[in-house]
Amino acid sequence: MTEQKQNITDLTLKELKLAMSLLGEPSFRATQIHQWLFSHHATSFDEMSILSLALRKKLSETFSIHQLTLVDHQECIEESCDSPTEKILLKLADTSLVESVLIASENRMTACVSSQIGCPLQCPFCATGRMGFRRNLSAGEITGQIYALNELVALKEPGKTITNIVFMGMGEPLLNTDNVIEAIENLSTRNYNFCLSQKKITISTVGVIPEIQRLGMSGMKTKLAVSIHSADQQKRESIMPIAARQYPLKELGKSLCEYTAATGMPVTIVYLLLKGINDSLDDAKMLARFAKTFLCKINLIDYNSIINIKFKPVYSTTRDMFQEYLMNSGLYVTVRKSYGTTINAACGQLATTGIQKPQ
């Protein structure tokens, strides 16, 4: 059986430089190859015309180039938006599947990308968590999702492009921090054909404290969103047991104080409202006390129904009262509209379990 070649798009820039050294080539060749892969989206080494024929031959003998393959594409039109929310299913080099979402809103085209196949945290309200954890995505597989979504945008309206990226798809980004950071650097590299300001990129996390501290010291300009879902430790453990026990609220609050002090940027506290569980006035009071200890804004989101999961969304009047209390406490609060619920593309709905793998 022939040994499968390594997919070169899975290599980081640092790994590419090491590979060039092992091939007896200068390190600047790695930068050239990286540009061909992530700016020009080369699908073969023959396209890399700036490289010598000898080097292209060595590369083809050692590596393969595998782009993500579009398997399925679904659309749904939201009442408040003329453009559809779109979900795509992509096949990776090892035939694994991953889902990504394109959300159109006024003056924005937001790509929601995945960082893992499945998720190890198993929050009971989330379809992704019910998949279990398969593996981390490489930086190349993460950026590949953006390129695939951006192609959809350009096909419909030439010249238009993705304006924002959120790491809110499948998986916990800060349990795959190295590849997430590498992907962000790929996507924000100046002079690349696709280049987005890091200020337009949001990393969403359940609160992985060591990695939040790492981001705070990294100098990156990305935004940070942290899912709390309850400001009561015991209740939070019932909603998100693994994350809440590993990263308790008291320690999480301290790390967010340090993060905002180091970066000067507010964090977004994401709070999923669940009927009869975390939607009372007492819950709002506890959230207000927690949120006042650091620079933040609060984003309330409705629960999106998932098959065989028996949580319920709150009534709009309950949500309005919850929001009003927080605002009267001097906090900045928004309610996030869910997009793509009818195609299972909304928050917490992404999962590839039960999807038949293409042959």
LOKOLRO-887771 format. One record per residue (C-alpha): x, y, z. Coordinates in steps of 0.05 Angstrom, whole numbers, padded with zeros to 5 digits, always signed. Layout:
BEGIN
XYZ ...
//
This chain:
BEGIN
+00000+00000+00000 +00028+00068-00020 +00041+00115+00038 -00004+00176+00034 +00033+00242+00025 +00023+00297+00076 -00024+00352+00056 +00020+00414+00053 -00037+00461+00070 -00038+00429+00140 +00032+00457+00154 +00042+00522+00192 +00090+00573+00164 +00141+00551+00217 +00132+00479+00195 +00140+00499+00122 +00207+00532+00139 +00230+00468+00173 +00208+00427+00113 +00248+00473+00067 +00309+00464+00110 +00302+00388+00106 +00297+00394+00030 +00360+00437+00029 +00323+00500+00009 +00329+00571+00039 +00274+00590+00089 +00246+00645+00044 +00219+00591-00002 +00170+00574+00054 +00142+00644+00051 +00134+00639-00025 +00099+00571-00020 +00054+00598+00036 +00033+00655-00009 +00017+00608-00067 -00025+00565-00021 -00062+00617+00020 -00064+00677-00026 -00066+00647-00096 -00100+00582-00073 -00056+00539-00117 -00083+00469-00129 -00018+00440-00156 +00056+00452-00148 +00061+00464-00223 +00024+00530-00213 +00080+00556-00168 +00118+00585-00227 +00165+00626-00184 +00196+00561-00158 +00247+00522-00197 +00226+00459-00233 +00271+00419-00187 +00238+00446-00124 +00168+00435-00152 +00188+00363-00166 +00214+00353-00095 +00150+00383-00067 +00105+00339-00109 +00144+00277-00088 +00138+00295-00014 +00071+00330-00006 +00001+00334-00035 -00045+00395-00041 -00116+00381-00018 -00169+00435-00018 -00234+00427+00020 -00289+00397-00023 -00360+00424-00022 -00409+00367-00007 -00474+00404+00009 -00501+00474+00008 -00566+00497+00041 -00600+00565+00043 -00656+00598+00083 -00683+00668+00076 -00692+00707+00141 -00752+00753+00149 -00708+00812+00165 -00657+00802+00110 -00660+00799+00035 -00600+00753+00030 -00602+00681+00054 -00565+00649+00111 -00524+00593+00080 -00494+00530+00109 -00441+00488+00074 -00416+00418+00088 -00343+00408+00070 -00302+00344+00063 -00231+00345+00088 -00171+00306+00063 -00184+00248+00111 -00259+00247+00089 -00280+00279+00155 -00337+00329+00149 -00345+00399+00177 -00399+00452+00173 -00392+00527+00164 -00444+00583+00158 -00450+00648+00120 -00494+00701+00152 -00517+00761+00113 -00541+00823+00150 -00542+00897+00137 -00473+00920+00113 -00442+00854+00137 -00425+00786+00109 -00404+00743+00168 -00370+00675+00163 -00381+00629+00222 -00325+00576+00221 -00310+00513+00259 -00245+00498+00296 -00255+00425+00314 -00293+00364+00289 -00342+00355+00345 -00327+00383+00414 -00299+00353+00478 -00340+00398+00525 -00407+00364+00514 -00452+00421+00536 -00522+00389+00538 -00557+00445+00499 -00508+00439+00439 -00514+00391+00381 -00440+00394+00367 -00424+00369+00437 -00468+00308+00426 -00421+00288+00369 -00363+00276+00417 -00294+00299+00398 -00260+00274+00334 -00200+00319+00325 -00174+00391+00318 -00176+00425+00251 -00110+00448+00221 -00099+00522+00206 -00106+00505+00132 -00173+00471+00144 -00198+00531+00183 -00177+00581+00130 -00204+00534+00076 -00274+00545+00105 -00267+00620+00096 -00244+00612+00024 -00302+00566+00008 -00352+00614+00038 -00320+00673+00004 -00327+00638-00063 -00402+00633-00051 -00404+00708-00038 -00364+00725-00101 -00406+00679-00145 -00470+00715-00126 -00442+00785-00126 -00373+00794-00158 -00330+00842-00119 -00365+00829-00053 -00328+00793+00002 -00334+00768+00074 -00330+00827+00122 -00329+00791+00190 -00307+00724+00217 -00332+00690+00281 -00303+00627+00311 -00372+00603+00334 -00380+00540+00293 -00364+00469+00314 -00315+00461+00372 -00280+00503+00425 -00229+00549+00391 -00185+00557+00452 -00174+00482+00457 -00141+00489+00388 -00108+00556+00399 -00044+00545+00359 -00082+00529+00295 -00135+00584+00307 -00080+00637+00315 -00043+00611+00254 -00108+00613+00213 -00122+00684+00236 -00052+00705+00215 -00064+00672+00147 -00129+00711+00140 -00100+00778+00162 -00034+00776+00123 -00024+00841+00085 -00019+00836+00009 -00055+00769+00008 -00115+00765-00039 -00160+00756+00022 -00139+00800+00080 -00185+00819+00137 -00169+00863+00196 -00162+00824+00261 -00211+00873+00291 -00264+00841+00247 -00251+00772+00276 -00283+00745+00340 -00260+00685+00379 -00315+00653+00420 -00298+00610+00480 -00331+00577+00541 -00276+00609+00582 -00211+00569+00575 -00172+00610+00626 -00100+00595+00607 -00113+00609+00533 -00151+00674+00549 -00089+00696+00587 -00046+00676+00527 -00090+00717+00480 -00085+00776+00526 -00009+00776+00521 -00006+00758+00447 -00016+00827+00418 -00072+00802+00373 -00128+00851+00358 -00184+00801+00353 -00248+00807+00394 -00264+00758+00449 -00333+00729+00466 -00342+00687+00528 -00402+00641+00540 -00424+00646+00612 -00498+00623+00610 -00503+00631+00685 -00467+00674+00737 -00481+00622+00791 -00426+00569+00793 -00471+00511+00812 -00523+00528+00760 -00469+00539+00707 -00442+00469+00722 -00511+00440+00707 -00514+00477+00640 -00442+00467+00617 -00412+00416+00666 -00342+00403+00638 -00326+00476+00622 -00354+00504+00687 -00316+00455+00731 -00250+00464+00695 -00256+00540+00691 -00296+00564+00752 -00330+00632+00749 -00287+00663+00804 -00223+00648+00767 -00254+00664+00700 -00275+00733+00724 -00203+00747+00747 -00175+00726+00679 -00225+00771+00643 -00204+00829+00687 -00132+00816+00668 -00149+00808+00594 -00187+00874+00589 -00133+00910+00628 -00079+00883+00582 -00116+00895+00516 -00159+00955+00532 -00215+00919+00495 -00282+00897+00523 -00303+00824+00522 -00372+00802+00500 -00408+00760+00552 -00453+00711+00515 -00514+00688+00555 -00560+00635+00528 -00629+00643+00558 -00662+00577+00577 -00734+00576+00602 -00740+00563+00676 -00666+00551+00685 -00626+00617+00680 -00678+00670+00662 -00703+00695+00730 -00692+00764+00761 -00643+00732+00810 -00603+00705+00751 -00602+00775+00721 -00577+00804+00787 -00520+00753+00791 -00500+00766+00719 -00499+00841+00732 -00453+00833+00792 -00406+00788+00752 -00404+00833+00691 -00390+00897+00730 -00321+00872+00750 -00289+00881+00681 -00299+00918+00615 -00353+00882+00576 -00418+00882+00539 -00472+00828+00545 -00502+00791+00486 -00566+00753+00502 -00584+00696+00455 -00646+00653+00448 -00642+00578+00452 -00647+00544+00384 -00686+00479+00386 -00646+00416+00375 -00676+00347+00364 -00678+00304+00427 -00655+00361+00472 -00711+00385+00518 -00692+00456+00533 -00740+00512+00516 -00730+00585+00495 -00756+00640+00541 -00817+00682+00525 -00801+00750+00495 -00831+00785+00555 -00784+00748+00602 -00724+00764+00558 -00744+00837+00556 -00749+00841+00632 -00681+00806+00638 -00650+00855+00589 -00683+00915+00622 -00654+00898+00690 -00584+00892+00662 -00590+00958+00624 -00617+00993+00686 -00555+00967+00722 -00512+01007+00674 -00492+00951+00628 -00491+00951+00552 -00537+00894+00529 -00558+00869+00460 -00601+00811+00438 -00571+00769+00383 -00618+00748+00328 -00612+00675+00308 -00601+00661+00235 -00609+00596+00198 -00651+00558+00248 -00692+00522+00194 -00629+00491+00164 -00597+00477+00232 -00545+00531+00221 -00558+00573+00283 -00518+00576+00348 -00511+00506+00378 -00542+00470+00319 -00481+00450+00278 -00467+00375+00277 -00446+00324+00225 -00469+00263+00263 -00517+00224+00221 -00493+00255+00156 -00471+00201+00108 -00400+00210+00086 -00390+00216+00011 -00353+00160-00023 
//
